[in-house]
Amino acid sequence: MKLGTLLSSNALRYPDKIAVSCDGHGLTFSQLETRANQLANALLREGVRSGDRVIVYLANGIELVEAMAGILKMGALIVPLSTRLTAGEVAHIVGDCEPKAAVYSDDLRPQAGAALKAAPGALRLVVGNVAADEKPFTAFLESGAKTEPPRLSSLNDDLLIGYTSGTTGRPKGAVITHSNIILANGFMNALEWEISPRDVILATTAMAHRTGLGRLANTFYLGCTLLMQAKFDAAAAVSLIEKEKVTILGGVPTVYRMMAPELEKRPAAAKSLRLMVATGEVFPVPLKERLWKILPHVGIYSFLAQTESGFIAGLKPEEQKAKPGALGRPIPGVEVRIVTPEGQDVPVGKPGEIVLRCGTRGVGLVLREYFRNPKATEDAFFGEWFRTGDVGYFDDDGFLYFADRAKDMIVSGGLNIYSKEVELTLQEHPAVEEAAVFGVPDPEFGESVAACIQLRSGKSTTQEELIEHCRERIASYKKPRHVHFIAELPKTGTGKIIKGDLKKRFSPA
């Protein structure tokens, strides 16, 4: 089963229905099918073949969807790049995947052009003004035949290479298959979120990330309508919900935090909403409570997902108030264990690394491999079990909780401190918008706890007050020893805080 054939099926079922729309520009399922075929045939004509890699370096927009749909139709691997990547990060990915073609916008030419020196023969397709060695994307697409491209072999199921965010070390390319995406975003999302062709989904995250791609797969498989913004704007997003009668809102907690003030101003604008789905970070309970107060009719579905392993666990709307701090229960069909560094199971209530399995690699949820990196692939598994790198624990009712990223755990005086626990405690303070907690060198304890705080607009507090706030709520050894106030926390394109930058900036000299 391929995503391209699912798009073709919905083009027959719902030819005149809007499939995707961005900032007022939309395509019906029939139009998207035709344009995907045209691009697929044009790429094949130019020598791009199944298994080749094609960079897609675009902001959210119709051209990005056309590019992805055309590439997957002809069997090349999509390599989506966040527009927030630095030139060095883009160069690393291009050098690693060796693309046969690249689609990018003219405003990203400096980064793309420098990186593509490592791929001198790559076809360059540009949205916007073109240079001498480039072809205009839209004209190139429209030069292709409208007929269905040759059917893809069932022996090659690779769909995309999703490079990890790179918050620690160099990004690795996770090879994700059609089967991975269809299982997670077709079958599992449909069952858990009850998605149907009647739904209108607003995706607030970039399509370059698996969360965004998941919403695109929802559309291809389930026949719902997908709305995007070229650049996220909270006020405009609320207006779009009202105008287009959006039923499902997809994003990360950071986005919902930005939208909350706008929703408080005009909650009636969201009367069509039935569900808010969120991943990318632990959903802070105070933010949930704020959203429940604004929109009591809207269910919240928070879930654990990763680039490499898809849809792992979910907390349903009816479970949120009973277990507000949980990630949820594992999705049916996903086996989850909590293990020691040696791979041994730990007792209920005790933290350990979250590992999982769901079918065989590349067929169930888990990636097939890391691209051209057998060592990383080997290190990512305990036998059949994929190592998430997350630390968590189960409670007696089978709900999974997140403790920390394994690499973010702080060891101070021989005691393990989970930075996420401290962050959530800090975010309970009324003046704190967001918090990032990390370990810094300490001559006495090895490491001590440091916190960077982004305050809410118009609010103030002090280091002493926040330390005391933590002392009253968690064990004293977990409280921050250093508190730094910062205007805005640095983040990846998926909304994850880049702690490495903060650690370099605020570690003692």
N, C-alpha and C positions, 0 to 999 in steps of 0.2 A: 504494500500500500504506500502510495506517494502523496505528498501534499499537493502536487500539481494535478493529480487525477481528482482529488477532492475539490479543488477549485473548479475544475471542468464540470464536475457533477452539479455544483451549486450554480454555475453559469447556465446550466440547462434548467434547473429548478426555479431559480429566481433571477432571470436575465435582466430585468429592469430594476431590481432592488439595489440601492446603494450598498456597495461592499465596504469601501473605505472613503474617508473624507478628511481633509486637513485644511483648516482655515478657510472653509467655504468652497474648496475645490474637491470634487468627488468623482469616483468611478463606479458604475454599476458592475455587478458580477460579470455580465457579458462583456463590457468594455475592458475590465481588468483581464479577463481570459484572453481576449484578442491581443491586447498589448503585451501580455506575458508571452504568448506564442510568437509575436513579432520579434521581441528581443531575443528569445531563445533561438530562433532561426537565424537572426543576424549574427549572434555569437558563434553559432556552429559554422556559418559561412566564412567567418574570419579565423577559423581554426581553433577556437576554444572547444575543449572536449570534456566528456564526462570524467570526473575526478580531478580536473584542473581546479585551481583556486581563483576566485574573483573577489577582490576587495570592494566593499561597499562602504564608502566614507562620506555619509550624507546625514544631515539633520532630518528629523521627522518630516515627511512630506510624501506627496503622490509619487514622485520620482523614485524615492527609496523603496516604496512598495512595488512599483513596477520592476525595479532592478532585482529585488529579491525574488519576485514571482517568475521573472524570465530566467534567472539563473537556475532556480530549482527545477524549472520545467525541462531544461536541457541537461541537467545532471552534474553541473559543476558544483563545487562547494562554495557557499557564501562565506565570506570572511568579514563580518560586520565590525566596523570600528566606531567607537564613540568619538564625537567631535570634540570632546574635552581632553583627549589624549595629547600628550606633548609630542613634539617632533621626534624626540628620541624614542618614545614608545611606539610611534607609528613605524619608524625605521626598523625597530627590532622585529615587529610583527611581519612587515614586508620581507625582511631578510629571512625570517623563519619559515614563512609559508610559500615563498616564491610564486607570486600570483601570475597568471596568464593574462589577466585584465584587471582594470581598476575603474570604478565609477566614483567620482568625487565632485564636489562643487567648487566653483572658481575661487571662493573665499578661502578654501582649504588647499589651494594649489601650492603655497610655499612648503607646507609639511608633506603633502603628497608627492610633489615633484622631487624633493630632496630624498624621500624614502625610496621612490621608484628608480633611482639610479642603480639600486641593487637588482632591479628587474628591467633591464634596458629594452627588452623586446615586448614588454607588456602593452596591450591595447589600452589606451587612455580615453575614457568617455567622461565628458564634463557637463555638468548642469550649470549653465551660465555662459559667460564669454569664454571662447576657446583660444588656446595658443596654437602655434604652428604644428606641434607634435601631438595634438589632441583632436578628438572628434566630438561634435555636439551630441549629447546623449539622446535627446528626443528625436533628432533627425536620424540617428543611427538606428534607434528602435523602430521607427516607422519605415525604415528601408527593408525590414524583414518580412517574410511571407506570413500571412495571417493563419495559415494552415497549422494544424497540430504538429508539433515537432515529433521526431521518432520516439517511440516508447522507450522508457528507461529499463535497463536490465534489473531484474530482481536480485541479482548477485551483488550489486553495489548499492548500498542503502545510505551512504554518507550524505549528509545534508549541509552541514556547516561546521566551521571551526570557530568556537567561541573562546576568545582569549580571556583568561582570568584577570581580575582587576589589577593584579600586581601590587597590592598594598604591602606585600612582603616578597622580595625577590623579583625576578623577571617573569612576566606573564607567560603562561603555558597555554598551548592551543588544545582545547578539549574538542575531540571529534564527536559531534552529535549527529545521530541518524534520524531519518524520517520516522522510524519506529519509535525512537525516544520521544520525539515531539508529539506524534499522534497519540501515543498512549497517555502522556501527561496532559496535553492541552485539548485533546479530543475526548477520549473516554473519561479520564479522571476529573477534569474540570467540569465536564457536562454533568457527571453524577453528583459531584460535591456542590456545585453552584447552580445546578438546574438551568444551564444555559440553553436557549432555544433560538430559532430564527427571529423570534419576536424581540429579542434583546438588542439594545444599543449600548455598546461599550465605549467608554472614554478612557483611553490609555494615556496616563500622564508621564510615563517614563519613555526613554528613548528606545526605538525599535532595535538599536544596536545591541541591546542586552537581552538575555534569554527571557526575562520577564516581559519585555515589550514584544519579542518574537512570539511568546506564548499567546498574546492577545491577537496577533495576526493569524496564528494557527487556529484559534477559536473561530475566527471569521471564515477561513478556508474550509474548515471541517464542519462547523455547525450552522453556517449560513446567517450569522448575526452581522450587524453593522459595526464597523470600527471607526471611531473618531479619534483624531490626533490634533495636537498643536505643534507647529514648527518649533516654537519655543514656549515652554510652560509659563503661563501667567495665571495666577490664582483667580483674579477677578474675572478674566475672560473665560476661564474654565467653568466657573459657576454660571455665567451667562450661557455658555454652550450647553450645560446640563439642562437648563430651563428651556432653551430654544429647541433643542433636538430631542427632548424627553429621554434623556439618558437613563438607563435602568441599572447599569453596572459601572462602577468607578474603580479603576485599577491604578495602584500606585504604591509608593513606599511611605512609611510613617512621616518622613521629612516633608513630603508633598502634602499630606493631610494636615500637618502642623501649619503649613503655609496657607492652606485653604480655610482653616477653621475661622479666622477673623471674618473672612468674606461670607462664609456660611452663616455666621452669627448675625451679620447685617441683614441677610435675606434668606432665611431658611426655607421659605415657600418656593424658592427657585429650584429646590432639590426634591420637590414632591414626587417626581417620577422615579427617583432612585429607590431601588429595593436592596442593593448590596454594595458594600465597599470591600474590596479584596486588597490585601496588603502583604508584602514580603520585603526582603532586603535587609531587615534589621528587626530586633525585638520591638514589638508595638508597646510603647510605654502606657501603663495603666491610666495615668492622669490624662493622657491624650484621648484614650478610649472614652473615659468618663465625660470629657468635654464634648466629644462627638455624639455620645448618647443623649446628652442634654440638648444639643442643637437639633439632632435629627433622630428622634426616638423611634420613628417608623423604619429606619434603615438598619439592616443587619450588617455586622462586621464579620468578615471571614479573614483571619490572619493565618499565615502558613509559612512553613519552612521550605525553602527551595534553594538550589544551587545551580550554577552553570553546568557542573559535571553530572548532577544527579537528579535534577528536576524536582518534582512535586513530592515532598517527603512526608510531611505531617500537616494537619490543619485543625484549627479551632473554630468550630461552627458558631453561628450567631447565638444559638440557644445555649452554648457552653461558656460564652464569654464572661458572664457575670459570676458564674460558679468557679471558674478557673481562669481569672483574668490574666495571670502571669504566665500561663502555659503556652507552649507552641501548639498544643493539640495532641490528638492521637495520630499514630501513623495511618496514612491513607490505605484503605483495603488493598491488599496485594503487595504492600511494601513491608518488608521485615526490618525491624530496627533493633539493634543491641547497643548496650553501653558497656565499654570494655576498658581494660587496663592498657598501658602502652605495649604490652606483650600479646594483646588480643584476648585476654580472659574476661569473662563476664563479671560484672560487679553487682553487688546487692541493690535492690530497690532503694531509692533515696540517696545513693552514693553517686558522686559525679565520676564520669569517665568519658572517653571519646565516643561520639555517636558514629556507628557504622551501620550500613544498610545493604540490602540486596533486593532486587526485583527483576527476576528473569536473568538471562545471560547478558553480558556486556553488549551494548549497542542494540539490543532487541527489547529489553525491558526499559527501565528508566535511566540506567547508568551509562555514561559515555562509553564509546567503543575503545578509545585509547587517547593518550596525549600525542599530538601530531609529531612524528619523527622523534619521539622521546621515550624509548622503552624503559629507561631507568625511572622516570617520573611515573609512568604507568605502573610499573612493578611496585614502587613505593606507595602507591595510592590504594593498594588492596591488601587485606588479610585474606588470602585465598579468594573465595567468592565475594567477600565483604568489602564494600567500598568505604574508605576512611574519609569522613567528611572534614576532619580537622576542627570540628566543633566539639566542645565539652558540654555535656548535658546529663540529665538524670530523669528517671521515671518516678512518678508517685504511685501510691497503692492502687489508684484507679486507672493506671495505664496511660496517664497524660505525660507527655514529654516536655521537659523544661530545658531552657538554654542557660548555661552557666557562663561560657566564654568561648572565644576562639582559643584553641590550644596554645597558639603562639602569643596570645595576649594575656595569658595567666601570669600573675606577679608572684614571685616567691620572696617573701620578706621575713628574715629571721627564721627561715625554715618552714614558714606557714604559707599555704597556698591561698592567694587572694584572686577572686574572679572579678575582672574589671567591670563586667556587665552588671554585676550585683551592685557595685559602688555607683555606676552611672545611673542605674534606675533609682537608687536611693537619692542621689543628688537631684534628679529630675522631679522628685516629689516636692522639692522646695518651690514655693510659688514664684520666686524670681528667676528660676532657671528654665531656659528654653531647651538647651541641649548640653550634654556633658560628654567629654571624652576622657577616659581614665587609662593610664598606662604606667609601667614601672620605669623608674630612673635609678641610676647607680647610687648606692648609699654605702659609705665606708663602714658603717656599723652593722647594718642589716642585710647587706648585699644589694637589695632593691628596696625602694620606698615608693609609696603611692603618690602619683601626681595627677592632677585633674585640670583640664582646660574647660572653662565655662563660657557658654554663650547665653547672655541674659535676655529675658523677655523685654520687649520694647517698653520703655518707661519704668522698668523695675531696677532695683539696686539691692545689693547685699555685700557682705564682706567675707574675706577668707575665714575669719574666726567663726562667723555665724554658720557657714557651710560645714566647717569641720565639726562644730557642735551638733548640727543637724544630723550628720552621719553618726556621730558618737551615740546619739540617742536611739538609733534605729538598727545599727549593725555592730558587730564586735569591734572593739576599739582599735585592734590592730589593722582593721580594714580601712579605717578613715584616711582621707588624703592628708599627706604631710605638706604638700605643695599645691596651692591653688592659683591658677592663672586665668585672668579674664581676657577673653578674646572676642573681637567683633563678629567673626564668622568662622566656623570650623571648616577646614578644608575637606572636600569630599570627592569621591569618584563619581562617575556618571550614573551609578545606581544608587547614589545617596549614602554610601558607606563612608564613614569618617576615615581619613588617611592618617592613622596614628603615627606612622613612621615619620611624617613631616613634623608633627608636634613633638615627638620624642627627640628628634634632632635639635629642634629649636629650644626646647625647655629643659634638656638634660643639663645637669651641672657641668661646668667646664672641667 
